Amino acid sequence: MRARSRIIGTPERPRLCVFRSNKHFYAQVIDDTTGRVLASASTQIAELKQAGKGTDSAAAKRVGVTLAVRAKSAGVLRVVFDRAGYRYHGRVAAMAAGAREGGMEF
């Protein structure tokens, strides 16, 4: 909650929020001023579900690349990264690397 109180998404730099469960990985680009989700991706969408199980770092990286493509189409290139209290390690770091590979700037 301490990190969340300092990280606020604006229209110029929306917030990239991640959530990881034991089975899946989710990421959203959120504009907090209007409360809108601008782009989202997860291991449960059809194109990523066929690529394999959603519990490994490779799946999280695919989520990051897919999210970057969807955010670009929504006009978002720069974001503020909200890791939601998770350590920057493993799947969270892999998703961030995939998003950077897809063209997002943190």
N, C-alpha and C positions, 0 to 999 in steps of 0.2 A: 504494500500500500504506500510505502514511503516513496518508492520510485514512481509509482503511478501518479502521485500528487504533483510531481515535478514535470512529468512528460505530458504535454498537451499537443494534440494535432491541430494544425491550422489549415486553412485552404491552400497556403503556399507550401507547407510541409506537413502533410497528414501523418498520423501515427500508424506505424506498422506493428500490429499486435500479434503475438504468437500464443498458441495453446498446444500443449502436447499431452496426449493421453498414453496409456500403455499400448494401444493399438493404432492410433492415428495421429496425424499432425495437421494443424489448422493455422492459417495466417490470414489476416485481414488488414486492409488499408482503410483507416477511419479518419474522417474529418470531425473532430470533436466540437467545433463551433456550431455545426448544423446537426450533428448526431447521425451522419450518413456513412454507410459503408460504401467506399468507392470501388474496391476490388477485393476479391477473396479467392482463396484456393485451399484445397485440402487433399489428403490422400484418399478421400472418399469420392471425388469426382471421377467420372467414367474414364477419362483419358489417362488418369494416373492410377486408377484401380487396376487396369489391365497390365501395368508395368511391373507389378509385384507387390509384396507385402508392404504395409505402410509403417512399419516399426523401425526401420533402419535409417541411417544417415543419408543413403542414396535417395530414398523416397522423400526425405525432407528437402534435399537439394532440388529435386524435381518440382516440389511445391514452390520453392523460392523462384525458380526460373519461370514457372507458369504464372505466379503472382506478378512478377516483373512485366511479363508480356501483357497481362490484363490491366495492370496499372498504367502502362504506357498508352494503351488504347483509351484509358480514361483521362489521360493528360497529366499523369503524376510521374515525375522523375526523381524528386527528392523527398525523403521521408525521415521521420524521427523513429528510431528503433525502440520498441517497448518489448523487452524480453519477459515481462510479466513475472518477475521474480525467479525465473529459471536461470541457472548458471549459463554463461556463454561458453558452452561446451557441447560436443556431440551433435544431436539433431538440431539444436538452436543455432549453433555456429554453422552447420551445413546449410541450413535454410538461408541464413544471412549471406553465405558465400554464393549460393545459387541466385539470390536476388541481385547481388552485385554483378554476377556474371550476366544476368539478363538485362543489365543496364540501369538499375536503381542506384541512387547515391544516398548514403546515410550521413 
